Amino acid sequence: MRHILQQFGRASGLQLNESKTIVIALHPSGPRPGMQLPPPLVYQEHGRHGRYLGLQVGSGVAAERSWEVADAQLNVRLELACQKTTTVDQRNQIAAAVIIPKLTYIAQHAWPSTKTLNIVAKKLRNYVWHATFAEEVGGAKAWIDADLAALDRTSGGLAVPDVRAEEFAMAATTVSKWATYGTRSLHIAGRGSQTSYAMDDWAQSADMRGRGCDARATPPHRRRDETSGGCF
């Protein structure tokens, strides 16, 4: 790989800075004993993370880490926007043009938990209505119902973006693309993920019943044709 990059550098004039290169061991526990790299390349330590294309990557880095960093970045960037914008409509346009695309991009690679998604949605609403990207805003309320505010301007609304709806729509269209244009490997991976999500839902429902198992409730069976051909 280094030889290929060196040849590319000589041809293009773009040289790889090896001292700033992050090498990540794909094993969730980090580099295994005996794994060596030619100097000055070193493996990133387990538990640490680095930035790659706007995402936090590393061995065993939790998906929530990318959302924590994104939240901190938005807090800083929207601080100035809160000072410069004076109307709900202005902040609404910033939310649709800046916040939603960023969060949707992160969700494509690191799907958030329900708790994280609800917190982000609340912060976005508070930014649009109260010029504060915070989870709680004391003594203030939106002056129009959320369903009406989400309507298009031509329908009498403000087109306030809904984070949950945007993320779920993105997830649905992504699955459709995998099913339609995906390779055989993607189809197998998709079926495995589908089974995993079904098992998680069953486990959560069992927990809701008091951390016990109902005799009438059985976990979903794994499909026997997971590796067969065809779409989802």
GUTILUM-492366 format. One record per residue (C-alpha): x, y, z. Coordinates in nm, 4 decimals, always signed. Each point is the difference from the previous one (the first is absolute). Last residue first. Example, Ala and Ser with C-alpha at 12.3 -4.5 7.8 and 13.67 -1.06 7.14 Angstrom:
<sites>
+1.3670;-0.1060;+0.7140 $
-0.1370;-0.3440;+0.0660 $
</sites>
This chain:
<sites>
-3.4779;-0.8438;+0.0473 $
+0.1119;-0.0525;-0.3596 $
+0.0782;-0.3313;-0.1647 $
+0.2440;-0.2785;+0.0734 $
+0.0198;-0.2179;+0.3056 $
+0.2342;+0.0724;+0.2886 $
-0.2682;+0.0885;+0.2514 $
-0.2235;-0.2861;-0.1171 $
-0.0489;-0.1564;+0.3431 $
-0.1512;+0.3140;+0.1477 $
+0.0886;+0.0473;+0.3626 $
-0.2960;-0.0537;+0.2254 $
-0.1419;+0.2918;+0.1936 $
+0.0226;-0.0381;+0.3772 $
-0.2974;-0.1599;+0.1679 $
-0.2734;+0.1673;+0.2013 $
-0.2958;-0.2124;+0.1119 $
+0.1899;-0.1412;+0.2958 $
+0.0810;+0.3560;+0.1045 $
+0.3615;+0.0599;+0.0819 $
+0.1056;+0.2206;+0.2886 $
+0.1743;+0.3332;+0.0409 $
-0.3274;+0.1563;+0.1142 $
-0.2091;-0.0069;-0.3154 $
+0.1954;+0.2955;-0.1399 $
+0.3142;-0.2116;+0.0113 $
-0.1708;-0.2578;-0.2187 $
-0.0937;+0.2760;-0.2459 $
+0.3621;+0.1154;-0.0074 $
+0.1230;-0.3529;-0.0692 $
-0.2506;-0.0407;-0.2846 $
+0.1063;+0.3300;-0.1562 $
+0.3672;-0.0992;+0.0264 $
-0.0711;-0.3363;-0.1651 $
-0.1800;+0.1748;-0.2874 $
+0.2900;+0.2424;-0.0412 $
+0.2460;-0.2903;-0.0210 $
-0.2160;-0.1826;-0.2549 $
-0.0123;+0.3095;-0.2212 $
+0.3740;+0.0478;+0.0393 $
+0.0633;-0.3564;-0.1205 $
-0.2363;+0.0525;-0.2905 $
+0.1804;+0.3170;-0.0964 $
+0.3394;-0.1690;+0.0191 $
-0.1185;-0.2766;-0.2356 $
-0.1439;+0.2572;-0.2417 $
+0.3177;+0.2075;+0.0192 $
+0.2099;-0.3064;-0.0897 $
-0.2240;-0.0789;-0.2985 $
+0.0531;+0.3504;-0.1322 $
-0.2354;+0.2880;+0.0588 $
-0.1950;+0.1831;-0.2681 $
-0.3619;-0.0685;+0.0893 $
+0.0179;-0.1341;+0.3549 $
+0.2831;+0.2299;+0.1006 $
-0.1768;+0.2980;-0.1566 $
-0.3220;-0.0849;+0.1861 $
+0.1946;-0.0281;+0.3263 $
+0.1455;+0.3465;-0.0604 $
-0.3437;+0.1450;-0.0805 $
-0.1411;-0.1280;+0.3287 $
+0.2963;+0.1219;+0.2067 $
-0.0168;+0.3480;-0.1553 $
-0.3724;+0.0200;+0.0707 $
+0.0618;-0.1078;+0.3592 $
+0.2679;+0.2668;+0.0434 $
-0.2107;+0.2784;-0.1533 $
-0.3094;-0.0938;+0.1999 $
+0.1961;-0.0035;+0.3258 $
+0.1723;+0.3312;-0.0744 $
-0.3211;+0.1844;-0.0907 $
+0.0772;+0.3094;-0.2059 $
-0.2104;+0.3160;+0.0540 $
-0.1811;+0.0593;-0.3304 $
-0.1592;+0.3188;+0.1397 $
-0.3648;-0.0933;-0.0501 $
-0.2911;+0.1495;-0.1940 $
-0.0214;-0.2602;-0.2743 $
+0.2212;+0.1963;-0.2411 $
+0.2531;+0.0301;+0.2810 $
+0.0182;-0.3770;+0.0205 $
-0.1288;-0.1657;+0.3157 $
+0.2388;-0.0719;+0.2886 $
-0.1262;+0.3005;+0.1982 $
-0.3529;-0.1415;-0.0074 $
+0.1112;-0.3312;+0.1479 $
+0.2154;+0.1764;+0.2609 $
-0.2865;+0.2226;+0.1180 $
+0.0687;+0.3724;-0.0184 $
+0.1321;+0.2519;+0.2535 $
+0.2826;-0.2244;+0.1158 $
+0.0488;+0.0256;+0.3741 $
+0.2337;+0.1854;+0.2324 $
+0.0348;+0.0212;+0.3781 $
+0.3166;-0.2068;+0.0272 $
+0.1763;-0.1398;-0.3043 $
+0.1121;-0.3621;+0.0341 $
+0.1923;-0.2094;-0.2522 $
+0.2118;+0.2848;-0.1298 $
+0.0739;+0.1541;-0.3388 $
-0.1419;+0.3377;+0.0989 $
-0.1650;+0.2418;-0.2445 $
-0.3436;-0.0559;+0.1627 $
-0.2196;-0.1459;-0.2740 $
+0.2491;-0.1433;-0.2485 $
+0.2698;-0.0792;+0.2553 $
-0.2502;-0.1496;+0.2433 $
-0.1374;-0.2248;-0.2748 $
+0.3521;-0.1150;-0.0916 $
+0.0830;-0.0742;+0.3625 $
-0.3150;-0.2099;+0.0430 $
+0.0761;-0.2025;-0.3130 $
+0.3574;-0.0568;+0.1173 $
-0.1218;-0.1276;+0.3377 $
-0.2577;-0.2309;-0.1601 $
+0.2600;-0.1471;-0.2365 $
+0.2454;-0.0578;+0.2838 $
-0.2605;-0.1836;+0.2088 $
-0.1131;-0.2128;-0.2947 $
+0.3593;-0.1064;-0.0618 $
+0.1862;+0.1437;-0.2940 $
+0.0983;-0.1804;-0.3224 $
+0.3701;+0.0480;-0.0726 $
+0.0847;-0.0091;-0.3722 $
-0.3127;+0.1343;-0.1702 $
-0.0953;+0.1751;+0.3241 $
+0.3061;+0.2253;-0.0310 $
-0.1082;+0.1182;-0.3447 $
-0.3550;+0.0633;+0.1190 $
+0.1282;+0.2063;+0.2917 $
+0.2108;+0.2212;-0.2257 $
-0.2724;+0.0388;-0.2641 $
-0.2583;+0.0939;+0.2699 $
+0.2133;+0.2609;+0.1771 $
+0.1207;+0.2110;-0.2923 $
-0.2666;+0.0738;-0.2635 $
-0.3178;-0.0963;+0.1880 $
+0.1175;+0.1434;+0.3323 $
+0.1285;+0.3163;-0.1668 $
-0.3373;+0.0471;-0.1715 $
-0.1814;-0.0406;+0.3311 $
+0.2298;+0.2534;+0.1634 $
-0.1050;+0.2596;-0.2567 $
-0.3695;-0.0917;+0.0295 $
+0.0076;+0.0252;+0.3780 $
+0.1291;+0.3552;-0.0211 $
+0.3024;+0.1893;+0.1307 $
+0.3037;-0.1756;-0.1409 $
+0.3491;+0.1375;+0.0601 $
+0.0456;-0.0856;+0.3681 $
-0.1440;-0.3521;-0.0249 $
+0.2149;-0.0610;-0.3079 $
+0.3085;+0.0866;+0.2030 $
-0.0837;-0.2619;+0.2628 $
-0.1103;-0.2396;-0.2726 $
+0.3564;-0.0965;-0.0857 $
+0.1055;-0.0691;+0.3583 $
-0.3022;-0.2051;+0.1057 $
+0.0006;-0.1744;-0.3381 $
+0.3557;-0.1210;+0.0557 $
-0.0778;-0.1310;+0.3502 $
-0.3054;-0.1883;-0.1273 $
+0.1995;-0.1471;-0.2884 $
+0.2665;-0.1215;+0.2444 $
-0.2594;-0.1707;+0.2199 $
-0.1712;-0.1451;-0.3065 $
+0.3224;-0.1532;-0.1311 $
+0.0639;-0.1523;+0.3432 $
-0.3477;-0.1551;+0.0079 $
+0.1060;-0.2524;-0.2645 $
+0.2424;-0.1556;+0.2470 $
+0.3685;-0.0191;-0.0925 $
+0.1161;-0.3631;+0.0181 $
+0.3174;+0.0460;-0.1998 $
-0.0105;+0.3508;-0.1451 $
-0.2145;+0.2462;-0.1895 $
-0.1761;+0.3263;+0.0861 $
-0.1739;+0.1289;-0.3122 $
+0.0406;+0.3183;-0.2051 $
+0.1854;-0.1676;-0.2849 $
+0.2398;-0.1667;+0.2450 $
+0.0587;+0.1435;+0.3457 $
+0.1928;-0.2077;+0.2498 $
-0.0912;-0.2095;+0.2993 $
+0.1695;-0.1486;+0.3019 $
-0.1349;-0.3053;+0.1805 $
+0.2684;-0.2326;-0.1349 $
+0.3118;+0.1887;-0.0987 $
+0.0413;+0.1000;-0.3635 $
+0.2481;-0.2282;-0.1696 $
+0.3366;+0.1470;-0.0900 $
+0.1616;+0.1107;-0.3272 $
+0.3463;+0.1579;+0.0305 $
+0.1129;-0.2724;-0.0332 $
-0.1095;-0.3253;-0.1677 $
-0.3021;-0.1514;+0.1745 $
-0.0165;-0.2992;+0.2333 $
-0.2773;-0.2303;+0.1187 $
+0.1538;-0.2567;+0.2326 $
-0.2548;+0.0354;+0.2756 $
-0.3366;+0.1236;-0.1342 $
-0.0741;+0.3655;-0.0710 $
-0.3349;+0.1254;+0.1329 $
-0.2682;-0.1868;+0.1919 $
-0.2654;+0.0596;-0.2679 $
+0.2347;-0.1513;-0.2654 $
+0.0146;+0.2426;-0.2923 $
+0.3444;+0.1242;+0.0991 $
+0.0148;+0.3675;-0.0921 $
+0.2980;+0.1703;-0.1631 $
-0.0201;+0.3791;+0.0275 $
+0.2411;+0.1972;-0.2187 $
+0.1395;+0.3269;+0.1329 $
+0.3641;-0.1123;+0.0124 $
-0.0513;-0.1811;-0.3306 $
-0.0639;+0.3236;-0.1883 $
-0.0974;-0.1443;-0.3375 $
+0.1372;+0.1955;-0.2948 $
-0.2092;+0.1550;-0.2743 $
+0.2215;+0.0831;-0.3001 $
-0.2221;-0.2058;-0.2282 $
+0.2415;-0.2525;-0.1529 $
+0.2512;-0.0110;+0.2844 $
-0.2797;-0.0094;+0.2543 $
-0.1805;-0.2838;-0.1776 $
+0.3219;-0.2022;-0.0017 $
+0.0446;+0.0686;+0.3712 $
-0.3592;-0.0979;+0.0696 $
+0.0450;-0.3289;-0.1859 $
+0.3201;-0.0759;+0.1904 $
-0.1687;+0.0828;+0.3314 $
-0.2817;-0.2440;-0.0850 $
</sites>
